[in-house]
Amino acid sequence: MENEPPRRPLVLHVEDDDGSAFLLTLVLRDQGVDADVVRVCDGEEALRFITGRYSVSEDRRPSVVVLDLNLPKKSGHEVLCDIREATAGWDLPVIIFTASNRPVDREKALSFGANRYIQKSLNLDGFIAVSQQVLEYVSSRPSAGPGKQS
């Protein structure tokens, strides 16, 4: 509808660890990211969400995806490849946010189309770095409505 207020940007957080998911949500809010955050716990859920088969109530596309590599059911690398295939022609930023410090994981993720690779750390530095990247992406994109690209 034309009179509907614009929707807030949507951040899709793909993370199976409750603590990391909770902490990122807090840091995003603290850093001033004005966006809705939807968390899914595995790669299959992420793909259902992105392809529109997740839930009738979530009928819009994410503005950015924050993706862990160590996930149940499908690895983050597999999910990233599937995201890129499912969103061909749609400029969807994907930030890898993982505990892995293996150079091969970083190189593989970037070669598969990740926009950023940020390692989780024992302090808040990684969470703050991710929130700053998310803020950059959601600030530079219009909100996505049903069936619209972000």
Secondary structure in CASP SS format (residue, H / E / C, confidence):
PFRMAT SS
TARGET T0000
AUTHOR 0000-0000-0000
METHOD secondary structure of the structure
MODEL  1
M C 1.00
E C 1.00
N C 1.00
E C 1.00
P C 1.00
P C 1.00
R C 1.00
R C 1.00
P C 1.00
L E 1.00
V E 1.00
L E 1.00
H E 1.00
V E 1.00
E C 1.00
D C 1.00
D C 1.00
D H 1.00
G H 1.00
S H 1.00
A H 1.00
F H 1.00
L H 1.00
L H 1.00
T H 1.00
L H 1.00
V H 1.00
L H 1.00
R H 1.00
D H 1.00
Q C 1.00
G C 1.00
V C 1.00
D C 1.00
A C 1.00
D E 1.00
V E 1.00
V E 1.00
R E 1.00
V E 1.00
C C 1.00
D C 1.00
G H 1.00
E H 1.00
E H 1.00
A H 1.00
L H 1.00
R H 1.00
F H 1.00
I H 1.00
T C 1.00
G C 1.00
R C 1.00
Y C 1.00
S C 1.00
V C 1.00
S C 1.00
E C 1.00
D C 1.00
R E 1.00
R C 1.00
P C 1.00
S C 1.00
V E 1.00
V E 1.00
V E 1.00
L E 1.00
D C 1.00
L C 1.00
N C 1.00
L C 1.00
P C 1.00
K C 1.00
K C 1.00
S C 1.00
G H 1.00
H H 1.00
E H 1.00
V H 1.00
L H 1.00
C H 1.00
D H 1.00
I H 1.00
R H 1.00
E H 1.00
A H 1.00
T C 1.00
A C 1.00
G C 1.00
W C 1.00
D C 1.00
L C 1.00
P C 1.00
V E 1.00
I E 1.00
I E 1.00
F E 1.00
T E 1.00
A C 1.00
S C 1.00
N C 1.00
R C 1.00
P H 1.00
V H 1.00
D H 1.00
R H 1.00
E H 1.00
K H 1.00
A H 1.00
L H 1.00
S H 1.00
F C 1.00
G C 1.00
A C 1.00
N C 1.00
R E 1.00
Y E 1.00
I E 1.00
Q E 1.00
K C 1.00
S C 1.00
L C 1.00
N C 1.00
L C 1.00
D H 1.00
G H 1.00
F H 1.00
I H 1.00
A H 1.00
V H 1.00
S H 1.00
Q H 1.00
Q H 1.00
V H 1.00
L H 1.00
E H 1.00
Y H 1.00
V H 1.00
S H 1.00
S C 1.00
R C 1.00
P C 1.00
S C 1.00
A C 1.00
G C 1.00
P E 1.00
G C 1.00
K C 1.00
Q C 1.00
S C 1.00
END
